[in-house]
Amino acid sequence: MFPFFEDIVILEYLGQIVDILLVTYVIYKLIMIIRGTRAVQLLKGITIILAIWFLSRFLGLRTLEFIMTQTVTYGVLAIIIIFQPELRRALEQLGRGRFFSGGRSAQQEEVNQRSIEAMIKASVYMGKRRIGALMSIERETGMSDYVETGIQMNADLTSELLINTFIPNTPLHDGAVIIKNNQILAAGCYLPLSENPFISKELGTRHRAALGVSEVTDCLTVIVSEETGSISLTKNGELHRDINEDTLRELLTNELTEAKPTQTSRWQWGGKKNG
């Protein structure tokens, strides 16, 4: 009988350990999802409200405690409304997690690598000549709604075609190019502008559009500033500004292929005014 009870106790301890590990993992994933988004600033405000609530209860400040209690009670609905983009992105990331999908094939790896090099070559070329560009790579989340706003091309992706598309004063230069599986699906596409109030006022329409589409899809978007020639990239509501060729290759390779780049570099977050 005693060994039986010992086994039960051991199982309970194991269950508690698994429970703690799962909760820790969920908290970690939530932090990774909201990192670099407006949710970080909003969470700071929520933390202050909770601190005031506990302090008012501790000091016996009844009126302030009542106000804070009502704020917390109805704040749950407000959080759902305010964090709607982040919650949607979290559910999308859960649905397209690696537990539900297999690895990439060798053929797909090669296609992705060709796309990466074509985009890098075009971005560097246009950056040196200050040619504005906006290039979105469709991944798991479909972008057909945005493809329909532009001119369908269904052409093989090459750096030369990308450069020619964004040459100023040409019919397709204004708008975004949407890419999938080494193909340019459409050009001159309109992307949703980000409504994040914490975006730097220095950023222009291209960067706001790139951030906006990254908030509602899992696409990667490369931006070339027309004003400064700097290259930036957005993903999951995050903006990586003023990155060089090596950093761009690192970011794209990490996201689009299984292989890791041989040369690493630090992500650069600062930058001057971009258009």
C-alpha positions in Angstrom: 0.0 0.0 0.0 2.8 2.4 0.9 4.6 2.2 -2.4 1.2 2.9 -4.1 0.8 6.1 -2.1 4.4 7.1 -2.9 3.7 6.7 -6.6 0.6 9.0 -6.2 2.7 11.6 -4.5 5.4 11.4 -7.2 2.8 11.8 -9.9 1.4 14.8 -8.1 4.8 16.4 -8.0 5.4 15.7 -11.6 2.1 17.2 -12.5 2.9 20.3 -10.6 6.3 20.6 -12.4 4.6 20.2 -15.8 2.0 22.7 -14.8 4.7 25.3 -13.9 6.7 24.6 -17.0 3.6 25.1 -19.2 2.6 28.3 -17.5 6.2 29.6 -17.9 6.2 28.7 -21.6 2.9 30.5 -22.2 4.1 33.6 -20.4 7.3 33.5 -22.4 5.4 33.2 -25.7 3.1 36.1 -24.7 6.1 38.3 -24.0 7.6 37.4 -27.3 4.4 38.2 -29.1 3.9 41.7 -27.5 7.6 42.6 -27.6 8.1 45.7 -29.7 4.3 46.5 -30.0 2.1 49.0 -28.4 1.0 46.3 -25.9 4.2 46.9 -23.9 3.3 50.6 -23.2 -0.3 49.6 -22.4 0.8 46.9 -20.0 2.9 49.5 -18.1 -0.3 51.5 -17.6 -2.2 48.4 -16.4 0.6 47.7 -14.0 0.3 51.2 -12.5 -3.5 50.8 -12.1 -3.1 47.5 -10.3 -0.4 48.9 -8.1 -2.7 51.8 -7.1 -5.6 49.4 -6.5 -3.5 47.2 -4.1 -2.1 50.3 -2.4 -5.5 51.8 -1.9 -6.8 48.5 -0.3 -3.7 48.4 2.0 -4.1 52.0 3.2 -7.9 51.8 3.5 -8.6 54.5 0.9 -12.2 53.4 0.3 -13.2 55.9 -2.5 -10.0 55.3 -4.5 -10.3 51.6 -4.0 -13.9 51.7 -5.3 -12.8 53.6 -8.4 -9.9 51.2 -9.1 -12.2 48.2 -8.5 -14.6 49.4 -11.1 -11.7 50.2 -13.5 -10.3 46.7 -13.1 -13.8 45.0 -13.4 -14.7 46.7 -16.7 -11.1 46.9 -17.9 -11.1 43.3 -19.1 -13.4 44.3 -21.9 -11.3 47.3 -22.7 -8.2 45.2 -22.8 -9.8 42.8 -25.3 -10.8 45.8 -27.5 -7.4 47.6 -27.2 -5.3 44.5 -27.7 -7.4 43.1 -30.5 -4.5 43.2 -33.1 -2.1 41.5 -30.7 -4.7 38.8 -29.7 -5.5 38.1 -33.3 -1.8 37.8 -34.1 -1.3 35.5 -31.1 -4.1 33.2 -32.3 -2.7 33.2 -35.8 0.7 32.3 -34.6 -0.8 29.5 -32.5 -2.6 28.1 -35.5 0.5 28.1 -37.7 2.9 26.8 -35.1 5.3 24.0 -35.9 3.3 21.5 -34.0 0.7 21.7 -36.8 3.0 21.8 -39.8 5.9 19.9 -41.2 9.3 21.1 -42.1 10.3 22.8 -45.3 11.3 20.7 -48.3 14.8 21.1 -49.9 13.1 22.5 -53.0 11.2 25.1 -51.1 14.5 26.0 -49.3 16.1 26.7 -52.6 13.2 28.7 -53.8 13.2 30.8 -50.7 17.0 31.4 -50.9 16.6 32.6 -54.5 13.9 35.0 -53.4 16.1 36.3 -50.5 19.0 37.0 -52.8 16.9 38.7 -55.4 15.3 41.0 -52.8 18.6 41.8 -51.2 20.2 42.7 -54.5 17.2 44.9 -55.5 17.0 46.6 -52.0 20.7 47.5 -52.0 20.6 48.8 -55.6 17.5 50.9 -54.9 18.8 52.1 -51.5 22.0 53.5 -53.1 19.9 55.4 -55.6 17.2 56.4 -53.1 14.4 54.6 -55.0 11.5 54.0 -52.6 10.2 50.4 -52.5 7.8 48.3 -50.5 8.0 44.5 -50.8 5.8 42.0 -48.8 6.5 38.3 -48.7 3.3 36.2 -48.1 3.7 33.3 -45.7 1.0 31.3 -43.9 -1.6 34.1 -43.7 -3.1 34.7 -47.2 -2.8 38.2 -48.7 -5.3 37.8 -51.6 -7.3 40.8 -50.4 -4.3 43.0 -50.8 -3.3 41.3 -54.1 -6.7 42.3 -55.6 -6.0 46.0 -54.9 -3.0 46.0 -57.3 -2.1 44.8 -60.8 -1.6 41.0 -61.0 1.7 40.0 -62.5 2.3 36.3 -61.6 5.9 36.7 -62.8 9.1 35.0 -61.7 10.9 37.0 -59.0 14.1 38.7 -60.1 16.0 41.6 -58.8 15.8 43.3 -62.2 12.0 43.1 -62.3 11.8 44.4 -58.8 14.0 47.4 -59.6 12.1 48.2 -62.8 8.8 48.0 -60.9 9.8 50.7 -58.5 11.5 53.1 -60.9 9.9 56.5 -60.1 7.1 57.8 -62.4 6.2 54.4 -63.7 2.7 53.0 -63.5 3.5 50.4 -60.7 6.0 52.2 -58.6 3.5 53.6 -56.1 2.3 50.8 -53.8 3.6 47.4 -52.6 4.8 44.3 -54.4 3.5 41.1 -52.9 5.7 38.0 -53.3 5.0 34.3 -52.7 7.1 31.2 -53.6 9.6 33.1 -55.8 6.8 34.8 -57.7 5.6 38.4 -57.8 1.9 38.0 -57.4 1.0 41.7 -57.9 2.4 45.2 -57.8 0.9 48.6 -56.9 -0.9 47.0 -54.0 -2.4 49.0 -51.1 -1.6 47.9 -47.6 -3.4 48.8 -44.4 -1.8 51.6 -42.4 -0.9 50.9 -38.8 -3.1 52.6 -36.2 -0.4 52.2 -33.5 -0.2 55.6 -31.8 3.3 55.0 -30.6 4.9 54.9 -34.0 7.6 57.5 -34.5 6.4 60.6 -36.3 9.6 60.3 -38.4 8.2 57.4 -40.2 6.4 57.9 -43.6 3.6 56.1 -45.3 5.7 53.2 -46.5 6.8 52.3 -43.0 3.3 52.7 -41.6 1.9 50.5 -44.3 4.6 47.9 -43.7 3.8 47.9 -40.0 0.1 47.8 -40.6 0.2 44.7 -42.8 2.6 43.0 -40.3 0.0 43.5 -37.5 -2.7 41.6 -39.4 -0.7 39.0 -41.2 2.6 37.0 -40.7 4.2 38.5 -43.8 7.7 40.0 -44.0 7.9 43.4 -45.6 11.1 45.1 -46.8 11.1 48.9 -47.1 13.5 51.1 -48.9 13.3 54.8 -47.9 13.0 57.2 -50.8 14.3 60.0 -48.6 17.4 58.4 -47.0 17.9 55.2 -49.0 17.9 53.2 -45.7 16.5 49.6 -45.7 14.0 48.4 -43.0 12.0 45.3 -42.3 8.8 44.6 -40.5 7.5 41.4 -39.0 4.8 40.7 -36.4 4.3 44.4 -35.7 8.0 45.0 -35.2 10.1 47.4 -37.2 13.8 46.9 -37.7 15.2 50.1 -39.0 18.3 51.1 -41.0 19.6 47.6 -41.5 22.6 46.8 -43.7 22.9 44.1 -46.3 24.2 41.4 -43.9 21.5 42.1 -41.3 18.8 42.0 -44.0 20.1 38.6 -45.2 20.2 37.3 -41.6 16.6 38.4 -40.9 15.2 36.9 -44.1 17.2 33.7 -43.9 16.1 33.1 -40.3 12.5 33.6 -41.2 12.2 32.0 -44.6 14.7 29.1 -44.5 15.8 26.4 -42.1 19.5 27.2 -42.7 21.2 29.8 -40.6 23.4 32.5 -42.2 27.1 32.1 -41.8 27.7 35.8 -40.8 25.8 37.4 -38.0 25.2 41.0 -37.2 23.3 43.0 -34.7 19.9 44.4 -35.5 19.9 48.2 -35.7 16.9 50.0 -34.2 17.9 53.6 -34.6 17.7 55.7 -37.7 17.0 59.0 -39.3 13.8 60.1 -41.0 12.5 57.6 -43.5 9.9 58.1 -46.2 
